Amino acid sequence: MRHTWGERRPWLAGIAVIFGAVLLLAAGLVCSGKPATSEDPKKAPAARRKEPPRPGGPKRGLVKNFILLISDGCGYNHVDAASLYQQGRTGAQTYEHFPVRVGMSTYPASGEYDPLKAWADFDYVKSGATDSAAAATAMSTGVKTYSGGIGVDIERKPLTHFLEMAEALGKATGVVTSVPLSHATPAGFVAHNESRSNYEAIANEMIYTSAVDVIMGCGAPDFDNSGKPAIGNTMHYVGGAAAWADMQDGAVMGADADGDHEPDEWTVIRSREQFQALADARGRHQLPSRVLGIPLVFETLQQGRSGDSRAAPFVVPLLQSVPTLAEMAEAALQVLSKDRDGFCLMIEGGAVDWASHSNQSGRMIEEQIDFNQAVEAVVAWVHRNSNWGETIMVVTSDHECGYLTGPGSDPAWNPLVNHGKNVQPGLEWHRTGHTNALVPLYARGFAATLFRWAATRVDPVRGRYLDNTAAGTLAFALLGVTNPNR
């Protein structure tokens, strides 16, 4: 691999990032994230896709590669629960040792988070929570919206995603998820729609209209949640019957992804062996330029499989016919890293949220561990193929789900109970929905300093934190441009 100046002189790369950050911060990088007052979004017109502006700034930006990993529904105690099971102790995850460790607020448009109220009243965070669509939109565009909105503001006008800006700058882009490819989080980084429930339209925009180079996620209508052949499932996750028919020959034509003004074909992969082969590929000239990966399962890689869903972790055997999130992430990295200009990739462990909604302690821990292993795989990829001067990793969540605490909580907050390695810790759920609690954010790379600077607010328990809109605006800063949505 060709060595960049940042690899030979990493301290120079760090200085460049700092000076670039100062300029972008002066342009209003860190902001409150509160939208301007407007009329009821339900009365506003539907959004139409718009092309991102063509920036005139530096093509490489502050970093070459930006990798964002989101554990959907994960709060601080979700991380601890998986660590206690995996290692018999907390603080055991790779990302917990990243140099930047701050909190993040997640409330939607017209909401707020009051740190003093949050720790004075146990019930405070039970109201005012975001959904995944609004949270993804905030992290992708730097603008808050209403719950259910995908890539649009509170007036339902389309916003520019940072992945769109990355494409305009010549970078490769991708989204990977363990739940349906058109679900709220991956959609919230690519599509524009007034409702997250419009799966068919969202999938069609992602596949046929966007310039994204990698899309990997569930939704296969010909298999059930246990990976067995099925008929009668809805096809809306994959764009409807016509789109699904297009995919059956292993390829489907999409929009222009490489800037030559010609449609570009998707290579469709489905079996675990295909994902693994792509992840292990060494000859880059043989890699496809655009990959649509739809595993042989309907809604989730593992969480929805049959068997006792209340059992302890891994009591019910995992499906062997579907890839792990780590294998999908490695496959995506192989494809995207072909681009000499770099790439932006979002990887979601989406079923942490699904298990938390159902208060499935064992399956939540399984899903968080699968996410943790994906993080480890990405870190290993950076060490093998890049460096921390040109690549930044951010690991976070979109919101907390389930109000997970230790046993006997309310009105106090008790810690989880450690029962030792490979034994489910003692824990307690207080909701089947989302909360407005802070979530953790971890960052590594020279550009990670930006996230520490943006964490200007202080929580009495979690310490310094930033808002999810600040995180979204920072994504544009990493590309070397100011947020076009502000």
N, C-alpha and C positions, 0 to 999 in steps of 0.2 A: 504493500500500500504506500502511496506517495505521502511523505510526511509534510505536514503543513508548518508554517512559521509558528503557530501556536503550540505545536508539539515540541519543536526545537527550543522555543523560548516561551514556556508557559507563563512566566511572570509578565512578559510583554503583552500576552493575550489578556491577562487580568487587568493590566493598566488600560488597555484599549477599551475593555468593557466598562471600566469605571468611568472613563471620560465620556464614553457614549451615553452611559446612564445619567450622568450629570445633565447633559443636554436634553435628554428626554424627560427627565424629572422636571427640568425648568419649563418644559412645554406642557406641564400639567399631567404628568404620568400618574401620580397618586391623587385620587379624588374620592369624594364621598360615595359615589356610586348611585346616588339618588336621582331618578329621572325627573324631568320637568313635569309639572302637573298637566294632565290632559283629560279629555273626555273618557267616558267608559269605554274600555277597549273592546267590549262586546259589540259596540255600535260602530266600530271602525271598519273600513273596507278590508277585504282580504289582501294578503301580501302578494307581490309579484317579485320574482327573482331579479336581482340587479347584478351587474358585473362590478367587481371591485375596482377602485381607481388604480391606475397605473402609477405607482410611486416612482419618484426620481432619485431616491436615496441609494445608498450602497447596496449592491446585490447580495453580498454575503451577510450583512447585518452584524449584530453583536456576537452571534454564534452561528455555526454552520448547521447544527442539528438540534432540534428541540423535541424532547420526548416527554409527554404528559401521561401519567398513569393515574386513573381514577378508580378507587374502590367505592362503588355506588352504595350509599347508605351507611358507610363506615364512620364510626365515631372513635374517640380515644379508647373506649372499653372494648370495641370490636378488635382493635389491634392487640390489646392486652390479652383478650380471650384466646386468640390464635397463638400468641407467644407463649402463654402458659401451657397450652396443649402441646405445642411444638418443642419447646425448650425447658418448660418447667420454671420459667422466670419471665418477667417483663423486660422491656428494653432490648429484646433479642433480635429485632428485625434489622436487616441491612440499612433500610432507609432511616431508621431511628438514630443512626450514626452519621447521617448526612450533616454537613456543616451548618445548614440552615434548617431550623426547626421552629416553626411558628404556628399560630392558629389562624383560622379563616372563618369569617361570618358568611352566612349563606342565604339570608332572608330575600324574598322576592321584592318586586316593585311595591312601593308604599309601605314596606315593612321596616323593621328596625331590630337591633339586638342591643339590649342594655345589660352590660356585664354585671352591674351591681344587683339588678333585679334577678338576673339569672341564677345567682348564688344565694339570694335571700329567700326565694320562693321556689320550691321544688316543682311547682306546676307551671312556672313562667314559660319554659321552653316548649311546653305542649301546644302552644298556639303560635301563629305567625311563621310557620315553616314553609319553605319553598317546595316545589316539586323538581324532578330531575330535568324537565324541559327548561324551566326558567333558570335553574342553576347552570346547566350546560351552556345556555345562551350567554349568561353573564361571564362565564370563564372563556367563552369563545369570542365574544364581541366587546366585552368591557362595559356592557349596558344591562341594567336590570329590566326584566319584563314580568308579565303576569304569568302565573302558573299555567302551564299548558302551551305557552308560546315557544315556537321553534325558530330561532334566528330572526325574530321580529321584535320591534319595540312595543310599548304599551298602546300605540296607535296602529299596531299591526303592519308597520312599514318595515321592509326588509333591512337588515343590518349586514355589514361585511364581517364574515368570519375571518379569524386570523389564518385559517387554512387557505381561504381564497386569496388573501394577500400573499401568502407564501407561494402559491401557484403563480401569481402575477410576477413574483420575483424570480421565478424559474426553479423553485424548489419542488421536490416530490412531496406528496402528502398521503396520509392514510388514517383510517379508523379501524379499530379492532375491538370486539366485544364478545362476552360470553353469553349474551342474551340476543334477541332478534336485532338484525343489522339496522332496521329502521326504527328501533326504540329510541326513547327520549334522548339519552346521552350521545350516542353516535350521531343521531339526527341533528342534535343541537350544535354540532360542530361543522355540519355540511349543508343542511337544508334550510329552507325558509317556508314556514307554514303557520297558519293561525292556530292550529291545534295538533298536538302530539298524537292524537288519535287517528289522524288521517294517514295511517301507515302506508297504504298503497301509493298515494301521491308522493309521500316522503321518499319511499323506496325508489320510485321512478325518477324523482329528481336526483337522488344520489347516484343511481346507476346510469341514467341516460342523459343527464344535464350537467352534472358537476364535473370538475376536472380532477377529482381525487384519483389517486393511482392505486390505492389498496383499500378494499372494503372486506372485512371478515366478520361474520356474525351468524347467529342462528336464524331460524325461520323456515326451514325446509318443510314443505307441506306433505311430502311423501314419507315422513318418518314421525314417530311419536316421541314423547319426552324420555322414553327409555331406549331410543335408538332402534326401534323396531319398525319395519315397513308399515305404513298406514295410508288410509284413504279418507277423504272427507275433511281434512284440515283446511282452514282458511289459507289462501295464498296471498293475503294482503301484506304480510311482512316482507315478501320478496317482490312486490309490485303488481300482483294480480296474475290472472291466468295467462295473459299474453306475454308478460315479462318472464314468467316461469317457463313457458314454452320456448322462449328465445334461448334460455340457458341450457336446454337439454342436450345440445350437441357439444358442450364444453367450451363454448365461446359466445359472446354477445357483444354487439357493437354499441359503444357509448359515445360520449361527446369528445371533443378535442382535449386531450390531456397533456400533450407535449408542445403545444403552441404553434403547430404547423398548419393550423386551420383545416385539418382533416379529422374525421371521426377516428377514434382509437378503440381497438378491440379489447375487451376483457377476456382474460383466460380464467375459466371457471374451474375451481377445484372443490372437492367435496370429501373424499375419504381422508381418514387420519394419515394414511401412508402418503398421500399427496402433500399434506401439510408438513409432515416430517421430512419428506424429500426436499421440499422447498427450503425448509429451515436448515437443512444440512448441505445445501447446494454450495459448491465452491467455485465453479466456473461461471463468473458473472455474465459473460457474453451469452450464456445459455438460459439465463433467467428471463421470464416474461416481464414485460414492461408494466403491465397492468393486471392485477389479480383480484378476482371476486371469489371469496372463499365462503362456502355455505356448508357447514358440517352436516353429517347425517343424523340430525336430531331436530326437533321442532322448536322449542322455546328457550331452553337453557342447555348448556353443555352437561351439567350434572345435577343441579338442584332439583329439577322436576322429575328425576327418575323414580320408578316405582320402588316399593319397599317402605319400611317404617321411617317416615320422615321425621319422627321425633327421637330416633335412635341417636346414640353417641356418634361422634365423628368416625366415618369409615367402617362402621358396622355393616352397613349396606354396601356391597362392592361397587366401586366406580365403574362406569361404562368404559369399555376399552376401545369402542368403535369411533370415538370422537377425540379430537386433539385437546390437549391442555391449553390453557391461556398462554403459558410460556411457549409452547410450540407455535401457536398462532403469532405471537409477538416476534419470535425469531424468524418466522417465514416472512412477515411483513418487513422486518429490518433488512433481510436479504434483498428484497425487491427495491425498497426505497433507497437503500444506500448506493445503488447504481448511479444515482444522480450526483454529479460532481459538485453541484451547487448546494447540496445538502437536502434535508428533509424535515418535515414536521409530522409527528405521529401521536395520536391519542389512543391509549389502550385502556379499556374499561373492564373491571371485574364486576359485571352488572348484577349477578345473582346474589351477592352479599345482601343487597337490598331486598331481593325477592324472599330470601330465607328470613330476613329480619322482619318483614311484613307479617310473616306467618309465625314469628317467634320460634323458629326452628333452630335451636341452639347448636345442635350437632352439624347441621348442614351450613349454617352461617360460618362456623369455624372451618369447615371444609373449603368453602368458597373463599374465605379470607386467606387461607393457606395457599390455595391455587393462585390467588392474586400475588401473594408474597413471593411465590416461586417465579412468577412472571417478572417481578421487579428484579430478582436475582439474575434471571436470564438476561435482562436488558443491561444490567451493570456489567455482567460478564462480556456481553457484546461490545460495550464501550471499551473495556480493557483490551479486548482482542483487536478491534477494528478502528478505534477512534482515540480520543483523549478528552480530558475534562476541560481543556481550553477551548475546544471547538464544539463540544456537546454539553447540553444541560439536561438533567433529569429533574422533573417535579413529580412528586407522589402526593396525592391528596384524596379528598372525597368531595362529593357534591352536596351532601347533607347527612345528618345522622338519622338512622331509622330504628325504631323499636324502643328508644329510651332505655338503653342497656346499662345496668348498674350491678353492684354486688348485692347479695341477698340482704333483706331487711332494710332496704333503703326507703326513703320517704317518711319523715321530712328531711333526714340527713342523706348524704351520699356515701354509701359504704363501698369499699373496694371489692373487686372480684376475689374469690377464695381460691387459692392455689392448691390443687389436689395432686400436683406432680405431673411430670411429663407423660404424654399420651393418655391422660385422664381429663375428662371435661371439667373445667373449673366451675366453681359455684358462681352463678350469675342470676340475674333477675330482669325480666322485661316489664316495662310500664306502659307501652303503647304498641299498637299494630301499624302505626303510621309514622310519618316523619316528625322530627323535632327541629326547633330553631337553635339548637346548641351549636357551639363552635365545633369545627372539625380540624384535624391536624393537617399541616402542610409541611413537606420536607423537600429540600432542593439541594442538588449537588452540581458543581461546575463553577467556573470562574464567574459566570453571570448570575449565579445563585445569590450573590450579594444584593441584587436588585430586590429580591423578595424580602430580605431582612430589612432593607431601607423602607419598603412599602408597608411594613408592619408597624404602623405608628400608633395604633390603639392598644390599650392595655386591659386585660382581663385579670381579676384578682387571683384566679386559680390557674388559668392556662398561660398567662403572661402576654407577650406581645402578639397582636394579630392584625391581619389585613382583611379587607373585604374581597369577595370573589370577583367584583368588577375590577379591582386593582390588579388581581391576578390576570384577568383578561387583557387589560391594557398593557401589562408587562409582556404578554405574548407578542403583541405588536412591537414593543420596544426591543425584544430579542431579534426581531426581523430588521431592526434598524429604522423603523418608521414610527410616527405618532399614530395614535388610535384615530382612524378616519370616521368612527361613529360618534365622536365627541366634538 
